Amino acid sequence: MDKDKVYVNGVLVLADYFEDYFGGMAFYRKAENFSPTLILAGKNPIHIYLAQMEDGKKLCIVEQKPDIE
């Protein structure tokens, strides 16, 4: 978990991978692959940004605006 970082709406999420989850997005850890660490389930679109930092580590930023206006 020290290599790559995943930030979801500004929060660091300990996740190894993410995938579709009943129309939303679920984040999982390989050691605990039966239940998601975090689920994004809203009407607004999910935006994913990927970047590589200067030290070679990868950064994944996931954003979804809340449904409440």
Phi and psi in radians as a Rosetta constraint file:
Dihedral C 1 N 2 CA 2 C 2 CIRCULARHARMONIC -1.426 0.35
Dihedral N 2 CA 2 C 2 N 3 CIRCULARHARMONIC -0.195 0.35
Dihedral C 2 N 3 CA 3 C 3 CIRCULARHARMONIC -1.379 0.35
Dihedral N 3 CA 3 C 3 N 4 CIRCULARHARMONIC -1.123 0.35
Dihedral C 3 N 4 CA 4 C 4 CIRCULARHARMONIC -1.943 0.35
Dihedral N 4 CA 4 C 4 N 5 CIRCULARHARMONIC 2.670 0.35
Dihedral C 4 N 5 CA 5 C 5 CIRCULARHARMONIC -2.100 0.35
Dihedral N 5 CA 5 C 5 N 6 CIRCULARHARMONIC 2.487 0.35
Dihedral C 5 N 6 CA 6 C 6 CIRCULARHARMONIC -2.179 0.35
Dihedral N 6 CA 6 C 6 N 7 CIRCULARHARMONIC 2.081 0.35
Dihedral C 6 N 7 CA 7 C 7 CIRCULARHARMONIC -1.954 0.35
Dihedral N 7 CA 7 C 7 N 8 CIRCULARHARMONIC 2.188 0.35
Dihedral C 7 N 8 CA 8 C 8 CIRCULARHARMONIC -2.040 0.35
Dihedral N 8 CA 8 C 8 N 9 CIRCULARHARMONIC 2.001 0.35
Dihedral C 8 N 9 CA 9 C 9 CIRCULARHARMONIC 0.847 0.35
Dihedral N 9 CA 9 C 9 N 10 CIRCULARHARMONIC 0.736 0.35
Dihedral C 9 N 10 CA 10 C 10 CIRCULARHARMONIC 1.493 0.35
Dihedral N 10 CA 10 C 10 N 11 CIRCULARHARMONIC 0.065 0.35
Dihedral C 10 N 11 CA 11 C 11 CIRCULARHARMONIC -1.995 0.35
Dihedral N 11 CA 11 C 11 N 12 CIRCULARHARMONIC 2.307 0.35
Dihedral C 11 N 12 CA 12 C 12 CIRCULARHARMONIC -1.245 0.35
Dihedral N 12 CA 12 C 12 N 13 CIRCULARHARMONIC 2.171 0.35
Dihedral C 12 N 13 CA 13 C 13 CIRCULARHARMONIC -1.959 0.35
Dihedral N 13 CA 13 C 13 N 14 CIRCULARHARMONIC 2.250 0.35
Dihedral C 13 N 14 CA 14 C 14 CIRCULARHARMONIC -1.436 0.35
Dihedral N 14 CA 14 C 14 N 15 CIRCULARHARMONIC 1.696 0.35
Dihedral C 14 N 15 CA 15 C 15 CIRCULARHARMONIC -2.519 0.35
Dihedral N 15 CA 15 C 15 N 16 CIRCULARHARMONIC 2.510 0.35
Dihedral C 15 N 16 CA 16 C 16 CIRCULARHARMONIC -1.658 0.35
Dihedral N 16 CA 16 C 16 N 17 CIRCULARHARMONIC -0.519 0.35
Dihedral C 16 N 17 CA 17 C 17 CIRCULARHARMONIC -2.743 0.35
Dihedral N 17 CA 17 C 17 N 18 CIRCULARHARMONIC 2.882 0.35
Dihedral C 17 N 18 CA 18 C 18 CIRCULARHARMONIC -2.425 0.35
Dihedral N 18 CA 18 C 18 N 19 CIRCULARHARMONIC 2.717 0.35
Dihedral C 18 N 19 CA 19 C 19 CIRCULARHARMONIC -2.743 0.35
Dihedral N 19 CA 19 C 19 N 20 CIRCULARHARMONIC 2.993 0.35
Dihedral C 19 N 20 CA 20 C 20 CIRCULARHARMONIC -1.046 0.35
Dihedral N 20 CA 20 C 20 N 21 CIRCULARHARMONIC 2.463 0.35
Dihedral C 20 N 21 CA 21 C 21 CIRCULARHARMONIC -2.492 0.35
Dihedral N 21 CA 21 C 21 N 22 CIRCULARHARMONIC 1.600 0.35
Dihedral C 21 N 22 CA 22 C 22 CIRCULARHARMONIC 0.885 0.35
Dihedral N 22 CA 22 C 22 N 23 CIRCULARHARMONIC 0.807 0.35
Dihedral C 22 N 23 CA 23 C 23 CIRCULARHARMONIC 1.531 0.35
Dihedral N 23 CA 23 C 23 N 24 CIRCULARHARMONIC -0.104 0.35
Dihedral C 23 N 24 CA 24 C 24 CIRCULARHARMONIC -1.950 0.35
Dihedral N 24 CA 24 C 24 N 25 CIRCULARHARMONIC -2.684 0.35
Dihedral C 24 N 25 CA 25 C 25 CIRCULARHARMONIC -2.374 0.35
Dihedral N 25 CA 25 C 25 N 26 CIRCULARHARMONIC 2.276 0.35
Dihedral C 25 N 26 CA 26 C 26 CIRCULARHARMONIC -2.026 0.35
Dihedral N 26 CA 26 C 26 N 27 CIRCULARHARMONIC 2.495 0.35
Dihedral C 26 N 27 CA 27 C 27 CIRCULARHARMONIC -1.940 0.35
Dihedral N 27 CA 27 C 27 N 28 CIRCULARHARMONIC 2.338 0.35
Dihedral C 27 N 28 CA 28 C 28 CIRCULARHARMONIC -2.222 0.35
Dihedral N 28 CA 28 C 28 N 29 CIRCULARHARMONIC 2.731 0.35
Dihedral C 28 N 29 CA 29 C 29 CIRCULARHARMONIC -1.900 0.35
Dihedral N 29 CA 29 C 29 N 30 CIRCULARHARMONIC 2.433 0.35
Dihedral C 29 N 30 CA 30 C 30 CIRCULARHARMONIC -1.021 0.35
Dihedral N 30 CA 30 C 30 N 31 CIRCULARHARMONIC -0.636 0.35
Dihedral C 30 N 31 CA 31 C 31 CIRCULARHARMONIC -1.218 0.35
Dihedral N 31 CA 31 C 31 N 32 CIRCULARHARMONIC -0.390 0.35
Dihedral C 31 N 32 CA 32 C 32 CIRCULARHARMONIC -2.254 0.35
Dihedral N 32 CA 32 C 32 N 33 CIRCULARHARMONIC 0.958 0.35
Dihedral C 32 N 33 CA 33 C 33 CIRCULARHARMONIC -1.339 0.35
Dihedral N 33 CA 33 C 33 N 34 CIRCULARHARMONIC 0.003 0.35
Dihedral C 33 N 34 CA 34 C 34 CIRCULARHARMONIC -1.472 0.35
Dihedral N 34 CA 34 C 34 N 35 CIRCULARHARMONIC -0.535 0.35
Dihedral C 34 N 35 CA 35 C 35 CIRCULARHARMONIC -2.244 0.35
Dihedral N 35 CA 35 C 35 N 36 CIRCULARHARMONIC 2.429 0.35
Dihedral C 35 N 36 CA 36 C 36 CIRCULARHARMONIC -1.176 0.35
Dihedral N 36 CA 36 C 36 N 37 CIRCULARHARMONIC 2.607 0.35
Dihedral C 36 N 37 CA 37 C 37 CIRCULARHARMONIC -1.309 0.35
Dihedral N 37 CA 37 C 37 N 38 CIRCULARHARMONIC -0.658 0.35
Dihedral C 37 N 38 CA 38 C 38 CIRCULARHARMONIC -2.637 0.35
Dihedral N 38 CA 38 C 38 N 39 CIRCULARHARMONIC 2.518 0.35
Dihedral C 38 N 39 CA 39 C 39 CIRCULARHARMONIC -2.209 0.35
Dihedral N 39 CA 39 C 39 N 40 CIRCULARHARMONIC 2.256 0.35
Dihedral C 39 N 40 CA 40 C 40 CIRCULARHARMONIC -1.741 0.35
Dihedral N 40 CA 40 C 40 N 41 CIRCULARHARMONIC 2.064 0.35
Dihedral C 40 N 41 CA 41 C 41 CIRCULARHARMONIC -2.450 0.35
Dihedral N 41 CA 41 C 41 N 42 CIRCULARHARMONIC 1.674 0.35
Dihedral C 41 N 42 CA 42 C 42 CIRCULARHARMONIC -2.601 0.35
Dihedral N 42 CA 42 C 42 N 43 CIRCULARHARMONIC 3.076 0.35
Dihedral C 42 N 43 CA 43 C 43 CIRCULARHARMONIC -1.440 0.35
Dihedral N 43 CA 43 C 43 N 44 CIRCULARHARMONIC -0.481 0.35
Dihedral C 43 N 44 CA 44 C 44 CIRCULARHARMONIC -1.316 0.35
Dihedral N 44 CA 44 C 44 N 45 CIRCULARHARMONIC 2.658 0.35
Dihedral C 44 N 45 CA 45 C 45 CIRCULARHARMONIC -1.142 0.35
Dihedral N 45 CA 45 C 45 N 46 CIRCULARHARMONIC 2.665 0.35
Dihedral C 45 N 46 CA 46 C 46 CIRCULARHARMONIC -1.777 0.35
Dihedral N 46 CA 46 C 46 N 47 CIRCULARHARMONIC 2.253 0.35
Dihedral C 46 N 47 CA 47 C 47 CIRCULARHARMONIC -1.936 0.35
Dihedral N 47 CA 47 C 47 N 48 CIRCULARHARMONIC 2.340 0.35
Dihedral C 47 N 48 CA 48 C 48 CIRCULARHARMONIC -2.122 0.35
Dihedral N 48 CA 48 C 48 N 49 CIRCULARHARMONIC 2.222 0.35
Dihedral C 48 N 49 CA 49 C 49 CIRCULARHARMONIC -2.093 0.35
Dihedral N 49 CA 49 C 49 N 50 CIRCULARHARMONIC 2.290 0.35
Dihedral C 49 N 50 CA 50 C 50 CIRCULARHARMONIC -1.995 0.35
Dihedral N 50 CA 50 C 50 N 51 CIRCULARHARMONIC 2.449 0.35
Dihedral C 50 N 51 CA 51 C 51 CIRCULARHARMONIC -2.583 0.35
Dihedral N 51 CA 51 C 51 N 52 CIRCULARHARMONIC 2.746 0.35
Dihedral C 51 N 52 CA 52 C 52 CIRCULARHARMONIC -2.038 0.35
Dihedral N 52 CA 52 C 52 N 53 CIRCULARHARMONIC 2.226 0.35
Dihedral C 52 N 53 CA 53 C 53 CIRCULARHARMONIC -1.402 0.35
Dihedral N 53 CA 53 C 53 N 54 CIRCULARHARMONIC 2.931 0.35
Dihedral C 53 N 54 CA 54 C 54 CIRCULARHARMONIC -1.046 0.35
Dihedral N 54 CA 54 C 54 N 55 CIRCULARHARMONIC -0.552 0.35
Dihedral C 54 N 55 CA 55 C 55 CIRCULARHARMONIC -1.462 0.35
Dihedral N 55 CA 55 C 55 N 56 CIRCULARHARMONIC 0.090 0.35
Dihedral C 55 N 56 CA 56 C 56 CIRCULARHARMONIC 1.639 0.35
Dihedral N 56 CA 56 C 56 N 57 CIRCULARHARMONIC -0.191 0.35
Dihedral C 56 N 57 CA 57 C 57 CIRCULARHARMONIC -1.250 0.35
Dihedral N 57 CA 57 C 57 N 58 CIRCULARHARMONIC 2.631 0.35
Dihedral C 57 N 58 CA 58 C 58 CIRCULARHARMONIC -1.712 0.35
Dihedral N 58 CA 58 C 58 N 59 CIRCULARHARMONIC 2.570 0.35
Dihedral C 58 N 59 CA 59 C 59 CIRCULARHARMONIC -2.232 0.35
Dihedral N 59 CA 59 C 59 N 60 CIRCULARHARMONIC 2.234 0.35
Dihedral C 59 N 60 CA 60 C 60 CIRCULARHARMONIC -2.090 0.35
Dihedral N 60 CA 60 C 60 N 61 CIRCULARHARMONIC 2.131 0.35
Dihedral C 60 N 61 CA 61 C 61 CIRCULARHARMONIC -1.974 0.35
Dihedral N 61 CA 61 C 61 N 62 CIRCULARHARMONIC 2.163 0.35
Dihedral C 61 N 62 CA 62 C 62 CIRCULARHARMONIC -2.038 0.35
Dihedral N 62 CA 62 C 62 N 63 CIRCULARHARMONIC 2.250 0.35
Dihedral C 62 N 63 CA 63 C 63 CIRCULARHARMONIC -2.287 0.35
Dihedral N 63 CA 63 C 63 N 64 CIRCULARHARMONIC 2.453 0.35
Dihedral C 63 N 64 CA 64 C 64 CIRCULARHARMONIC -2.561 0.35
Dihedral N 64 CA 64 C 64 N 65 CIRCULARHARMONIC 2.126 0.35
Dihedral C 64 N 65 CA 65 C 65 CIRCULARHARMONIC -1.213 0.35
Dihedral N 65 CA 65 C 65 N 66 CIRCULARHARMONIC 2.533 0.35
Dihedral C 65 N 66 CA 66 C 66 CIRCULARHARMONIC -1.136 0.35
Dihedral N 66 CA 66 C 66 N 67 CIRCULARHARMONIC 2.666 0.35
Dihedral C 66 N 67 CA 67 C 67 CIRCULARHARMONIC -1.229 0.35
Dihedral N 67 CA 67 C 67 N 68 CIRCULARHARMONIC -0.426 0.35
Dihedral C 67 N 68 CA 68 C 68 CIRCULARHARMONIC -1.360 0.35
Dihedral N 68 CA 68 C 68 N 69 CIRCULARHARMONIC 2.261 0.35
